[in-house]
Amino acid sequence: MPYQSSGERKSSVQLGVGRSLWSGSIAPLIPERVFDGIPGFLAWVSLGLVIYGTFVAPQIVFNVAVIIGVYLAARMVFGSIATLYGLRLIRKWERTNWREDYETNVAANSLPWEEVLHVIVIPNYKEEHSILRQTLQRLSESHVAREQVCIVLAMEAGEATANNKALALKEEFAACFKEILITFHPKGLYGELQGKSANENWAVRNAKRHFVDEQGYSMDQLVVTICDADSLLHPLYLECLTGQFANSKLRHSTVWQAPIRYHSNIWNIHPALGLVQAYSAAWELAYLAAPWWHPLPISTYSLSMRLAEDVGYWDTDVIAEDLHMFIKCFFRRGAKLHLGRIYLPFSGNSVTGNTFWEACQNRYQQTLRHAWGAKEIGYTLSQVLERPEIAPLRGLQMLFRVTHDHIMAGAGWIILTFGQLLPVLVHPQMAAQITAQPQFLVLQVSYALVAVLGVVFWWIDLRLRPARPHPWTKREIVTTAFSFVLLAPLTVLFVALPVMQAQTRLLLGMPIQYRVARKI
């Protein structure tokens, strides 16, 4: 059985620089690079406007910077509220007996608990054996592991040690799961971008063929979980997902997501990097818990095999596969796609290095790869225009959610940073005038609020971390305290600069290479 049909192959090949984003009479042919360049274009235009405005209307430039600063501070306040609410939900969900919850909510259209089959796909490339072993060990702790969990070790054929590593893991954990399937994604398939998404496409197609076509399982009873090589699922996650999937009327129109914490190796990384990771984890929980925001999947998530097949599986030429797959499902389902929240956090590893400088470089590269998700802005916009049958408001809501963080991290950061500095530097006489204005006081209060809430995020994360392997040392205390002083430059280094690099490369049509970050 070939991996791709000729039609599927054609669709994946037509994803180059000059592809059309829509056809027919809706709009003229527009190359992909036009939409890819939107975030970078806005960022550089914003810089140009700030520089120009500094000379002709410095007060207006400063006022716009203040507005953005206040807006971001307000988001921090709402994010803090949502984070605290999310922590409360986590405590509640960790105390829930999910088998009893299933029995309480079972309905006529529910699936029997025992018929739900979990297909856990673990795409990996040059991951340490110890990392994969730790992931499988955690999965084996689930009460449904032996009877209802099938592991798919999604290896890359281009890795020399992939076969031996997979066989060793299968031999060790074979008795812990219903089945362990090994797949090898070929290297260099035409039209593919080597990375996680292409591997998932290959692995899930092979899993469908193995479990449905060959073993006869019903497509409707399979739920696929994409699990990063270092993701340690909560011991109750699969039980909870079993009940959620079995009882849901929308099981084939839902993507399930749990909050992430970067705690697996938290005591082995520099405190400054731990501060950045705590901030990121708090925001992911806030997005998930807040009823006023629309969360998006990240890293490790679940969906039905039926949904995966209906939308044509994962595209093979993308880097931000989690976001891209969700957008793809959203529009293929006519905007009738739901994100199911599972408040049982999974743990991941933070990037490391032999030295602090190397760890910073690896963290920068990871953020650069994440920032490449700005490419999905163009994809979302093309879907909005390509599918007029979808209610415009629903499509625009998705576009806003996908666009917001990327634009604020690019153009927004430029306006906030340079908009408050350049007017004073170019017009020194304005310094006294600006500091006497109420806008200046509001901006300082906003900065103070962001700083305080950043410390709160860190304190919450600190209390949730696993026990320290050893007591605090004086050096660690001093380094941690000094890390708060470095928070502003760290934000520039690990957020602003990689975002600007990614958006500029997209604007210029310069691709990046998928790199596996060191996490051990």
MIMIDREN-68241 format. One record per atom (N, C-alpha, C, O): x, y, z; residue in one letter. Coordinates in steps of 0.1 Angstrom, whole numbers, plus 5000, padded with zeros to 4 digits. Example, Ala and Ser with C-alpha at 12.3 -4.5 7.8 and 13.67 -1.06 7.14 Angstrom:
513249435078A;512349555078A;513249675078A;514249675085A;512849785071S;513749895071S;512950005079S;513450115080S;
***
This chain:
500949885000M;500050005000M;500950125000M;501750145009M;500850214990P;501650334990P;501350435001P;500150435005P;502350505005Y;502150605016Y;501250715012Y;500350755019Y;501350764999Q;500450874995Q;499950834981Q;500650784972Q;498750864979S;498150854966S;498650964957S;499251064962S;498450944944S;498951054935S;498251184937S;498851294936S;496951184941G;496251304945G;496851374957G;497051494957G;497151294967E;497751344980E;499151394977E;499551504982E;499851324969R;501251364965R;501151504958R;502051584961R;500251514949K;500151644942K;499851754951K;500451864950K;498951734961S;498551844970S;499751884978S;499852004982S;500551794982S;501751824991S;502851894983S;503551964989S;502951864970V;503951914962V;503652064958V;504552144957V;502352094957Q;501952224953Q;501952324965Q;501052414966Q;502952314973L;503052404985L;504252484985L;504752534995L;504852504973G;506052584971G;505752734972G;504652774975G;506852804969V;506752954970V;505653014962V;505053114966V;505452954950G;504553024941G;503152964941G;502352994931G;502752884951R;501452824950R;500252924951R;500453034957R;499152894946S;497952984947S;497252954960S;497152834964S;496853054967L;496153034980L;494653014978L;493952964987L;494153054967W;492753034964W;492553034949W;493453084941W;491452984944S;491352984930S;489853024926S;489153064935S;489553014913G;488253054909G;488053204908G;489053274906G;486853244910S;486553384909S;486653464922S;486253584922S;487053394933I;487053464946I;488053584946I;487753694950I;489253554941A;490353654941A;491353614931A;491453494927A;492253704927P;493353674918P;494353584925P;494253564937P;495153514917L;496153424922L;497153504930L;497753604925L;497453464942I;498353534951I;499353434956I;498953334962I;500653454954P;501653364959P;501753354974P;501353454981P;502153244979E;502153224994E;503053325001E;502753365012E;504153364995R;505053455002R;504453585005R;504853655015R;503453624998V;502753755001V;502153745014V;502253845022V;501453645017F;500853625030F;501853595041F;501753635053F;502853515038D;503853475048D;504553605053D;504953605064D;504653705044G;505353825048G;504653925056G;505154025060G;503353895059I;502453995066I;503054035079I;503254155082I;503453935088P;503953985101P;505254065100P;505354165107P;506154015092G;507454085090G;507254225084G;507854325088G;506354235074F;506054365068F;505454455078F;505854575079F;504554415087L;503954505097L;505054545107L;505054655112L;505954455110A;506954485120A;507954595115A;508154695122A;508354575103W;509354675097W;508654805093W;509254915094W;507354795089V;506654925087V;506454995100V;506455125100V;506154925110S;505954985124S;507255055128S;507155165133S;508354995125L;509655055129L;509855185120L;510255295126L;509555175108G;509655295099G;508755405104G;509155525104G;507455375107L;506555475111L;506955535125L;506755655127L;507555455134V;507955505147V;509155605144V;509155715150V;510055575136I;511155665133I;510655785126I;511055895130I;509855775116Y;509255895110Y;508455985119Y;508656105120Y;507655915127G;506755985137G;507556055148G;507156155153G;508755995151T;509556065161T;509956205157T;510156285166T;510156225144F;510556355139F;509356455137F;509556575139F;508256395133V;507156485129V;506056485140V;505356585140V;505856385148A;504756385158A;505256295170A;504656195172A;506256335177P;506856255188P;505856225199P;505856115205P;504956325202Q;503956295212Q;503056185209Q;502656105217Q;502556185196I;501656075192I;502355945193I;501755845197I;503555935189V;504355805189V;504455765204V;504155645207V;504755855213F;504855815227F;503455765232F;503455665240F;502455835229N;501055795233N;500655665229N;500055585236N;500955625216V;500655495211V;501455385219V;500855285222V;502655415222A;503455325230A;502855305243A;502855195249A;502355405249V;501655395262V;500455315261V;500155225270V;499655325251I;498455245249I;498755095248I;498055015255I;499855065241I;500254925240I;500754875253I;500454765257I;501454955261G;501954915274G;500854885283G;500854785291G;499854975284V;498654955292V;497854835288V;497454755297V;497754815275Y;497054695270Y;497754565275Y;497054475279Y;499054555274L;499754435278L;499654415293L;499554305298L;499654525300A;499554515315A;498154465319A;498054375328A;497154505312A;495754465314A;495654315311A;495054235318A;496354275300R;496354125297R;497054045308R;496653935311R;498054105314M;498754035324M;497854015336M;497853905343M;497054115339V;496054105350V;495053995348V;494853905356V;494453995336F;493453895332F;494153755331F;493553655335F;495353755327G;496153625326G;496353575340G;496253445342G;496653655350S;496853615363S;495653555369S;495653445376S;494453615367I;493253565372I;492953435366I;492453345373I;493153415353A;492853295346A;493853185351A;493453065352A;495053215354T;496053115359T;495553065372T;495652945374T;495153155381L;494653105394L;493453025393L;493252925400L;492553055384Y;491352975381Y;491752845376Y;491152735380Y;492752835367G;493152715361G;493752625372G;493552505371G;494552675381L;495152595392L;494052535400L;494152425405L;492952605402R;491852555410R;491252435403R;490852335409R;491052455390L;490452345382L;491352225382L;490952105382L;492652245381I;493652135381I;493452055394I;493451925394I;493352115406R;493252045418R;491951965419R;491851855424R;490852025413K;489651955412K;489651835403K;489251725407K;490351845391W;490351735382W;491351625387W;491051505384W;492351665395E;493251555400E;492551475411E;492951365414E;491451525417R;490751445427R;489551375421R;488851295429R;489351385408T;488151315402T;488451175398T;489551135393T;487451085401N;487550945396N;486950945383N;485650955381N;487750925372W;487250945359W;486350835354W;485550845344W;486550715359R;485650605355R;484250625361R;483350605354R;484250675373E;482950705379E;482250825372E;481050825370E;483050925368D;482551035360D;481950995347D;480951035343D;482650895340Y;482150845328Y;480750775330Y;479850795323Y;480650685341E;479450615344E;478350715347E;477150685343E;478650825353T;477650925357T;477050995344T;475851025344T;477951015334N;477551095323N;477251005310N;477051065300N;477250875312V;477150795300V;475750815294V;474750835301V;475650815281A;474350835274A;474150725263A;475050645261A;473050735256A;472750635246A;473750635235A;474050525229A;474350755231N;475350755220N;476750745225N;477750765218N;476950715238S;478350695243S;478950565238S;478250465236S;480250565237L;480950445234L;481250365247L;481450435258L;481250235247P;481650165259P;483050195263P;483950215254P;483350215276W;484650255281W;485750165275W;486750215271W;485550035275E;486549945271E;486849945256E;487849895252E;485950005248E;486150005234E;487050115229E;487450125217E;487250215238V;488150325234V;489550285233V;490050225243V;490150295221L;491550255219L;492450375217L;492250455208L;493450395226H;494350505225H;495550475216H;496250375218H;495750555206V;496950545198V;497850665201V;497650775197V;498950635209I;499850735213I;501050745204I;501850645203I;501150845196V;502150865186V;503350955192V;503051065196V;504550895192I;505650965198I;506650995186I;507650915185I;506551105179P;507551135169P;508851175175P;508851255185P;509951135170N;511251165176N;512351155166N;512251075156N;513451225168Y;514551225159Y;515851255168Y;515951365173Y;516751165169K;517951175177K;517651215191K;518451285198K;516551165196E;516251185211E;517051085219E;517250975214E;517451125231E;518151035240E;517250915244E;516050935246E;517850795244H;517150675249H;516450705262H;515350655265H;517150765271S;516650795285S;515350885284S;514450865293S;515350975275I;514151065274I;512950985270I;511850995276I;513050905259L;511950815254L;511550715265L;510350685266L;512550655272R;512250565282R;511350625293R;510450565298R;511750745297Q;511050815307Q;509550845303Q;508650835311Q;509350875290T;508050905285T;507150775285T;506050775289T;507750665281L;507050535281L;506750485295L;505650435298L;507650515304Q;507450475318Q;506250545324Q;505450485331Q;506150675321R;504950755326R;503650705319R;502650685326R;503650675306L;502450625300L;502050495306L;500850465307L;502950405309S;502650275315S;501950285328S;501450185333S;502050395335E;501450415348E;499950435347E;499250425358E;499450455335S;497950475334S;497250345336S;497750235333S;496050345343H;495250225345H;494750165333H;494350045333H;494750235322V;494250175309V;495350135300V;495050095289V;496550145304A;497750125295A;497749985289A;497949965277A;497549875297R;497749745292R;496649695283R;496849615274R;495449745285E;494249705277E;493849795266E;493249755257E;494249925267Q;493650015258Q;494650115251Q;494250205244Q;495950095254V;496950195249V;497850125239V;498450025242V;497950175227C;498850135217C;499850245214C;499550355211C;501150215216I;502250305214I;502650295199I;502850195194I;502850415193V;503550425180V;504850495181V;504850625183V;505950425181L;507250495181L;507550535167L;507950465158L;507350665164A;507450725151A;508950765149A;509350885152A;509750675144M;511150705142M;511450765128M;510650755119M;512650825127E;513050875115E;514150775109E;515150745115E;513850735096A;514750645090A;516150705088A;517150635087A;516250835088G;517550905086G;518450895098G;519550945098G;517950855110E;518750845122E;519350705122E;518650605122E;520650695123A;521350575122A;521050475133A;520950355131A;520750525145T;520450435157T;518950415159T;518650355170T;518150465150A;516650455153A;516150315155A;515350295164A;516550225147N;516050085147N;516450015160N;515549965167N;517750025164N;518149965177N;517450025189N;517049955198N;517350155188K;516650225200K;515250185201K;514750155212K;514550175190A;513150145190A;512949995194A;512049965202A;513749905189L;513649765193L;513849745208L;513249665215L;514849815214A;515149805228A;514049855236A;513649795246A;513449965232L;512250015240L;511049925239L;510349905249L;510849875227K;509749775225K;509949655234K;508949605240K;511149605234E;511349485242E;511149515257E;510649425264E;511549625262E;511449665276E;509949685280E;509549645291E;509149745271F;507849795275F;506749715268F;505549755270F;507049605261A;506049535254A;504849485263A;503749495259A;505249445275A;504149395284A;503349505291A;502349475298A;503749625289C;503049735296C;501949795288C;501049865294C;501849765275F;500849825267F;500149715258F;500649605257F;499049755253K;498349655244K;499149625232K;499249505228K;499849715226E;500749695215E;501749815213E;501449925217E;502849785208I;503849885204I;504149865189I;504649765185I;503849965181L;504149975167L;505250065164L;505350175170L;506150025156I;507350105152I;507150145137I;506950055128I;507250275134T;507250325121T;508550395118T;509150455127T;508950395105F;510150465101F;509850565090F;509550525079F;509850695093H;509550795083H;510750805073H;511850845077H;510550775060P;511650785051P;512250925050P;511551025051P;513450935047K;514151065045K;514051115031K;514151035021K;513751245029G;513851305016G;512651285007G;512851284995G;511451255012L;510251245004L;510051374997L;510151485003L;509651364984Y;509451484976Y;508351574982Y;507251524985Y;508551704983G;507551794988G;507451805003G;506651885008G;508251735010E;508251735024E;509251825031E;510351855025E;508851885042L;509851955051L;510151865062L;509251835071L;511351815063Q;511751725073Q;511451775087Q;511951885091Q;510651715095G;510251755108G;509151675114G;508751575109G;508551725125K;507551655133K;506251625125K;505751515126K;505851725117S;504551715110S;504551605100S;503651525099S;505651595092A;505851495082A;505951355088A;505351265083A;506551345099N;506751225106N;505351175111N;505051055110N;504551265117E;503251235122E;502351185110E;501551095112E;502451255099N;501651215087N;501951065084N;500950985083N;503151035083W;503550895080W;503150795091W;502550685088W;503350835103A;503150735114A;501650715116A;501250595118A;500750815116V;499350805118V;498750725106V;497850645108V;499150755094R;498650675083R;498950525084R;498150445082R;500150495088N;500550355091N;499750295102N;499450175102N;499550375113A;498750325124A;497350295120A;496750195124A;496750385112K;495350355107K;495350225099K;494450145100K;496250215090R;496350095082R;496449965091R;495849865088R;497349975101H;497649865109H;496449825118H;496049705118H;495849925125F;494749895134F;493449885128F;492549795132F;493149955118V;491849955111V;491749855100V;490949765099V;492649875090D;492549795078D;493049655080D;492449555074D;494049635089E;494549495091E;493949425103E;493649305102E;493749495114Q;493249435126Q;491749445128Q;491149385136Q;491149535120G;489649545120G;489049625131G;487849625133G;489849715137Y;489249805147Y;488349905140Y;488649945128Y;487349955146S;486550065140S;487250195141S;487850225151S;487250265130M;487850395130M;487350485141M;488050575147M;486050475145D;485350565154D;485750535169D;485350615177D;486450425171Q;486850405185Q;488350445188Q;488750425199Q;489050495178L;490450525180L;490650675182L;490050755175L;491350705193V;491650845196V;493250855196V;493850775203V;493750945188V;495150965186V;495651075195V;495051185196V;496751045202T;497451145210T;498851175205T;499651075204T;499051295201I;500451325196I;501251365208I;500851465215I;502251295211C;503051315224C;504451345220C;505151255214C;504951455224D;506351485222D;507251385229D;506851325239D;508451365224A;509351265230A;509651285245A;509851195252A;509551415250D;509851445264D;508551475272D;508651515283D;507351455266S;506151485273S;505751375283S;505651265279S;505651415295L;505251315306L;503751345309L;503451445316L;502851265303L;501451285306L;501051265320L;501651185327L;500151345325H;499551325338H;499051175339H;498451125330H;499351105350P;498850965352P;497350945349P;496950835346P;496551055351L;495151045349L;494651085335L;493451085332L;495551145327Y;495151205315Y;494451105306Y;493351135300Y;494950985304L;494350885295L;492950835300L;492050815292L;492850825313E;491550785318E;490550895316E;489450875312E;490951015319C;490051135316C;489651145302C;488551155298C;490651125293L;490451135279L;489451025274L;488651045265L;489650905280T;488750795277T;487250835279T;486450815270T;486950885291G;485650925294G;485151045285G;484051045281G;486051145283Q;485651255275Q;485351215261Q;484351255255Q;486151125255F;486051085241F;484750995240F;483951005231F;484550905249A;483450805249A;482150875250A;481150835244A;482050975259N;480751045261N;480451165253N;479251205252N;481451215246S;481251335238S;480451305225S;480751215218S;479451395223K;478651385210K;479551445199K;479251425187K;480551525203L;481451595193L;482751535193L;483751605190L;482851405195R;484151335196R;485051345183R;486251345184R;484351365172H;485051375159H;485151515154H;485551535143H;484851605163S;485051755160S;485651825172S;485351935174S;486551755179T;487151805191T;488651775191T;489051665187T;489451875195V;490851845198V;491051875213V;490751985218V;491651775220W;491751795234W;493151835238W;494151795232W;493251925248Q;494551985252Q;494651995267Q;493652035274Q;495851965272A;496151985286A;497152095288A;497852125278A;497252155300P;498252255302P;499652195303P;499852085307P;500652275299I;502052225299I;502852285311I;502652405314I;503652215317R;504652265326R;506052215322R;506152105317R;507052295324Y;508452265320Y;509252215332Y;510152285336Y;508752105338H;509252075351H;510151945351H;510751915361H;510251875340S;510951745340S;512351755344S;512951675351S;513051865339N;514451885343N;514652025348N;515752085347N;513652075355I;513652215359I;514852255368I;515352365368I;515352155377W;516452185386W;517752165380W;518752185386W;517752135367N;519052115360N;519352235350N;520452235344N;518452335350I;518652445341I;518952575349I;518752575361I;519552675342H;519852795349H;518552865353H;517552865346H;518652925366P;517452985371P;516853095361P;515653115361P;517653165354A;517153265344A;516253195334A;515253255330A;516653085329L;515853005319L;514552955326L;513552945320L;514752915338G;513552865346G;512552975347G;511352945347G;512953095349L;512053215350L;511253235337L;510053255337L;511953215326V;511253235313V;510253125311V;509153145306V;510652995315Q;509752885313Q;508552895322Q;507452855318Q;508752945334A;507552965343A;506553065337A;505353045338A;507053165331Y;506253265325Y;505453205313Y;504253235312Y;506153125305S;505453065294S;504352965298S;503252965293S;504652885308A;503752785313A;502452855319A;501352805317A;502652965326A;501553035332A;500653085321A;499453085323A;501253135311W;500353195300W;499653075293W;498453095289W;500252965291E;499552855285E;498352805293E;497252775288E;498552805306L;497352765315L;496352875314L;495152845315L;496753005314A;495753115314A;494953105301A;493753125302A;495553085290Y;494853075277Y;493752955278Y;492652975273Y;494152845284L;493352735285L;492152755294L;491052715291L;492352825305A;491352835316A;490452955314A;489252955318A;490953055307A;490153175306A;488953165296A;489153125285A;487753185301P;486553175292P;486553285281P;485753275272P;487353395283W;487353505274W;488353495263W;488453575254W;489253395264W;490253365253W;489953235246W;489253145252W;490453225234H;490353095227H;491653025226H;492553065219H;491852915234P;493152845234P;493352775221P;492452745213P;494652745219L;495152675207L;495952555212L;496652565222L;496052445205P;496852335209P;498352365209P;498852445201P;499052295218I;500552315218I;501152185222I;500752115232I;502152135214S;503052025218S;502351895218S;502551805209S;501451865228T;500951735230T;499351755231T;498851825239T;498651685223Y;497251695221Y;496551575216Y;497351485211Y;495251565216S;494551445212S;493451475203S;492851585204S;493151385193L;491951405184L;491651265179L;492451165180L;490451245174S;490051115169S;490751085156S;491051165148S;490850955154M;491450905141M;490550945130M;491050975118M;489250945132R;488250985122R;488551125117R;488551155105R;488751215127L;488951355123L;490251365115L;490351435105L;491351295120A;492651305113A;492451255098A;493051325089A;491751145096E;491651105082E;490751195074E;491051215062E;489651245080D;488751325072D;489451455067D;489051505056D;490351505074V;491051635070V;492351605062V;492951695058V;492651475060G;493851445052G;495051435060G;496151455054G;494951415073Y;496151395082Y;496951525082Y;496551635078Y;498151515088W;499051635090W;499751665077W;500151585069W;499751795074D;500551845062D;502051815064D;502551825075D;502751795053T;504151745054T;505151865052T;506351835051T;504651985051D;505552095048D;505452205058D;505752325054D;505152175070V;504952285080V;505852255093V;506252135095V;506152355100I;506952345112I;505952355125I;506152265134I;505052445125A;504152465136A;503052365134A;501852405132A;503252235136E;502352135132E;501052135141E;499952105136E;501252165154D;500052165163D;499052275159D;497852245158D;499552395157L;498752505153L;498152485139L;496952505137L;498952435130H;498552415116H;497452315115H;496452335108H;497652205123M;496652095122M;495252145128M;494252105123M;495352225138F;494052275144F;493352365135F;492152355133F;494152455128I;493552545118I;492952465107I;491852495102I;493652365102K;493152285091K;491852215095K;490952215087K;491852155107C;490652085112C;489452185113C;488352155110C;489752305118F;488752405120F;488052445107F;486752445107F;488752465097F;488152505084F;487552385077F;486552395070F;488152265078R;487652145071R;486352105078R;485552035072R;486152135091R;484952105098R;483952225097R;482952225105R;484152315088G;483152425087G;483152515099G;482052565102G;484252535106A;484352615118A;483652555130A;483552615140A;483252425128K;482552355139K;483552265146K;483352145147K;484652325151L;485652245158L;485752305172L;485752425174L;485952215182H;486052255196H;487352215202H;487952115198H;487852295211L;489052255218L;488552205232L;488052285240L;488752075235G;488352025248G;489452045258G;490652005255G;489152105269R;490152135279R;490252015289R;489251965294R;491451975291I;491751865301I;492751925311I;493851945308I;492251955323Y;493052025333Y;493851925341Y;493751915354Y;494651845334L;495651755340L;496951775333L;497251725323L;497851865339P;499051905332P;500051795329P;500251705336P;500651815317F;501751725314F;503051805315F;503051925314F;504151735317S;505451795319S;506351775308S;506351665302S;507151875305G;508151875294G;509451915299G;509551975310G;510451895291N;511851935294N;512152075289N;511652115278N;512852145297S;513452275292S;514752255284S;515452155287S;514952345275V;516252325267V;517452345276V;517352435286V;518552275274T;519752285282T;520952305273T;520852325261T;522052305279G;523352315272G;524452285281G;524352285293G;525652255276N;526852235284N;527252355292N;527752345303N;526952475287T;527152595294T;525952685294T;525052655286T;525952785302F;524752885301F;524652945288F;523552955283F;525752985282W;525653045268W;525152945258W;524352985250W;525552825259E;525052725249E;523552695252E;522752685242E;523152695264A;521652685268A;520852805262A;519752785257A;521452925263C;520753045257C;520653025242C;519653065237C;521652975236Q;521652965221Q;520552855218Q;519852885208Q;520452745225N;519452645222N;518052705225N;517152675217N;517952785235R;516652845238R;516252935227R;515052945223R;517153015222Y;516953105211Y;516453035199Y;515453075193Y;517052925196Q;516752845184Q;515352785185Q;514552775176Q;514952745198Q;513652685200Q;512552795198Q;511552765192Q;512852915203T;511853025202T;511753065187T;510653095182T;512853055180L;512853085166L;511952995158L;511153025150L;512052865162R;511152765156R;509752785159R;508852775151R;509452815172H;508052845176H;507552975169H;506352975165H;508453075167A;507953195161A;507653175146A;507053255140A;508153065141W;507853035127W;506353005125W;505852995114W;505652995136G;504252975136G;503553095130G;502353095126G;504253215128A;503653325122A;503253295107A;502453365101A;503853195102K;503553145088K;502053105088K;501453115077K;501553065099E;500153015099E;499153135098E;497953105095E;499553255099I;498753375097I;498253375082I;497053385080I;499153355073G;498853355059G;497953235056G;497053245048G;498253115062Y;497452995059Y;495953025064Y;495052985057Y;495853085076T;494553105081T;493753205073T;492553185070T;494453315068L;493753415060L;493353355047L;492253385042L;494153265041S;493853195029S;492553115030S;491753105021S;492453045042Q;491352965045Q;490053045046Q;488953005042Q;490153165053V;489053255054V;488553295040V;487253295038V;489453325031L;489053375018L;488553255009L;487753275000L;489153145011E;488853025003E;487552955006E;487052884998E;487052985018R;485852915022R;484753015026R;484453035038R;484153075016P;483053175019P;481853115026P;481053195031P;481752985026E;480552925032E;480652935047E;479652915054E;481752955053I;481952975067I;481653115071I;481953205065I;480853125082A;480453255088A;481653345089A;482653305096A;481653465083P;482853545084P;483353575098P;484553575101P;482453595108L;482853615121L;483653505127L;484653525134L;483253385125R;483953265130R;485353255124R;486353235131R;485453285111G;486753285105G;487653395110G;488853375112G;487053515112L;487853625116L;488353605131L;489353655135L;487453535139Q;487853505153Q;489153415153Q;490053445161Q;489153315144M;490353235143M;491553315138M;492653295144M;491353395129L;492453475123L;492953565134L;494253585135L;492153635142F;492553715152F;493353645163F;494453685167F;492853525166R;493653445177R;494953405172R;495953405179R;495053355159V;496353315154V;497253435152V;498453415154V;496753545149T;497553665145T;498053735158T;499153785158T;497253755168H;497453845179H;498853835185H;499553935185H;499253715190D;500453705197D;501653735188D;502653795193D;501653685176H;502753715167H;502853855164H;504053915163H;501753925161I;501854075158I;502354155170I;503154245169I;501854115182M;502154185194M;503654165197M;504354255202M;504154045195A;505554015197A;506454075187A;507654095190A;505954115176G;506754175165G;506554325164G;507254405171G;505454365157A;505154505155A;504854575169A;505254685171A;504154505177G;503754555190G;504954585199G;505054695205G;505954495199W;507154515207W;507954635202W;508454715210W;508054645189I;508754755183I;508154895186I;508854985190I;506854905185I;506155025189I;506355065204I;506655175207I;506154955212L;506254985227L;507755025230L;507855115238L;508754955225T;510154985229T;510655115223T;511055195230T;510555125210F;511155235203F;510255355204F;510755475204F;508955335206G;508055445206G;508155525219G;507755645219G;508655465229Q;508855545242Q;510355595243Q;510555695250Q;511255535236L;512655575237L;513055685227L;513755785231L;512755655214L;513155745204L;512755895206L;513555985204L;511455925209P;511156065211P;511956135221P;512356255219P;512356065232V;513156135242V;514656145237V;515256245240V;515156045230L;516556045225L;516656155215L;517656225214L;515756165206V;515856265195V;515456405199V;516056495194V;514556415209H;514156545214H;514456545229H;513456535237H;515656565233P;515956565248P;515156665256P;514856645267P;514756775249Q;513956875256Q;512556815260Q;511856875269Q;512156705254M;510856645257M;510856565270M;509856535275M;512056535275A;512156445286A;511356495298A;510556425304A;511656625302A;510956685313A;509456695311A;508656675320A;509056725298Q;507656735295Q;506956605296Q;505856595301Q;507556495291I;506956365291I;506756315305I;505756255309I;507856325313T;507756275327T;506756345335T;506356295346T;506356465331A;505256535339A;503856495334A;502856545340A;503756425324Q;502456385318Q;501856265325Q;502556175330Q;500556265326P;499856145333P;500156015325P;500155905331P;500356025312Q;500655905304Q;501955835309Q;502055715309Q;502955915313F;504155855317F;503955785330F;504555675332F;503155835339L;502855765352L;502155635349L;502455535355L;501155645340V;500455525337V;501355415331V;501155295334V;502255455323L;503255355317L;504155295328L;504355175327L;504555375337Q;505355325348Q;504655225357Q;505155125361Q;503355265360V;502555175368V;502355045360V;502354935366V;502155045347S;501954925339S;503154845340S;503054715341S;504354905339Y;505654825340Y;505754765353Y;506154645354Y;505454835363A;505554785377A;504554665379A;504954565385A;503354675373L;502354575374L;502854445367L;502754335373L;503454465355V;503954345348V;505054285356V;505154155356V;505954365362A;507054305369A;506554225381A;507054115384A;505654285388V;505154215400V;504454085396V;504653975403V;503654085386L;502853965382L;503853865376L;503653745377L;504953905370G;505953815365G;506553735377G;506853615376G;506753805388V;507253735400V;506253645406V;506553535410V;504953685405V;503853595410V;503853465401V;503753355407V;503953485388F;503953365379F;505153275383F;504953145384F;506353325386W;507453245390W;507153175403W;507553065405W;506653245413W;506353195426W;505353075425W;505552975432W;504353095417I;503352985415I;504052865409I;503852755414I;504852885399D;505552775392D;506552705402D;506652585402D;507152785411L;508152735420L;507452635430L;507952535433L;506252675434R;505452585444R;504952455437R;504652365444R;504852465424L;504352345417L;505452245412L;505152135408L;506652295413R;507752205408R;507952085417R;507552085429R;508551985411P;508851865419P;509951905430P;510552005429P;510051815440A;510951845451A;512451855446A;512851785436A;513151955452R;514451975448R;515351855452R;515151795462R;516351815443P;517151705446P;518151735457P;518751645463P;518351865460H;519251905470H;518852045475H;518152115468H;519252085488P;518852215493P;519452335485P;520352315477P;518852445486W;519252565479W;520752605484W;521052585496W;521552645475T;522852695478T;522852845477T;521952905471T;523852905483K;523853055483K;524053105468K;523453205465K;524853025460R;524953065447R;523653065439R;523353155431R;522852955441E;521552945434E;520653055439E;519953115430E;520653095451I;519753205456I;520153335450I;519353405445I;521453365449V;521953485443V;521653495428V;521153595423V;521853375422T;521653375407T;520153385404T;519753455394T;519353325412T;517853335410T;517453485412T;516653535404T;517853545423A;517553685425A;517953775414A;517253865409A;519253755409F;519753835398F;518953815385F;518953905377F;518353695384S;517653665371S;516453755370S;516053785358S;515853805381F;514753895380F;515154025374F;514454095367F;516454065377V;516954195371V;517154175356V;517054275349V;517454055352L;517754025338L;516453995330L;516553965318L;515254005337L;514053965330L;513754045317L;513453985307L;514054175317A;513854255305A;514754215294A;514254195283A;516054215296P;516954165285P;516654025281P;516853995269P;516253935290L;515953805287L;514753795277L;514753715268L;513753885280T;512653895271T;513053935257T;512453885247T;513954025256V;514454075243V;515153955236V;514953935225V;516053885244L;516853785238L;515953665234L;516153605223L;515053615242F;514353495240F;512953515234F;512353415230F;512553635232V;511253655226V;511353755214V;511053715202V;511753875217A;511753975206A;512653945194A;512253945183A;513853915197L;514853895186L;514553775178L;514553785166L;514253655184P;513853545175P;512653565167P;512453515156P;511653635173V;510453665166V;510753755154V;510253725143V;511553855156M;511853945145M;512653875134M;512453895122M;513553785138Q;514253705129Q;513353615120Q;513453615108Q;512453545127A;511553455120A;510653535111A;510453495099A;510053645115Q;509153715107Q;509953785095Q;509353795084Q;511153825097T;511953885086T;512253775076T;512253805064T;512653655081R;512953555071R;511753515063R;511853485051R;510553515070L;509353485062L;509053585052L;508653555041L;509353715055L;509153825046L;510053815034L;509653845023L;511253765036L;512253755026L;512253625019L;513053595009L;511453525023G;511353395017G;512553305021G;512953225012G;513153325033M;514353255037M;513853145047M;513553185058M;513853015043P;513352915053P;514352885064P;515552925063P;513852825074I;514752775085I;514752625085I;513852565080I;515752575092Q;515852425093Q;515352385107Q;515652445117Q;514552275107Y;514052215119Y;515152155127Y;515852065122Y;515352205139R;516452155148R;515852105161R;514952165167R;516351985165V;515951925178V;516751995189V;518051985189V;516152065198A;516852125209A;517252025220A;516551935223A;518452045225R;518851965236R;518051985248R;517952095253R;517651875255K;516851885267K;517251795278K;516351745286K;518451765279I;518951665289I;520251715294I;520851655303I;
***
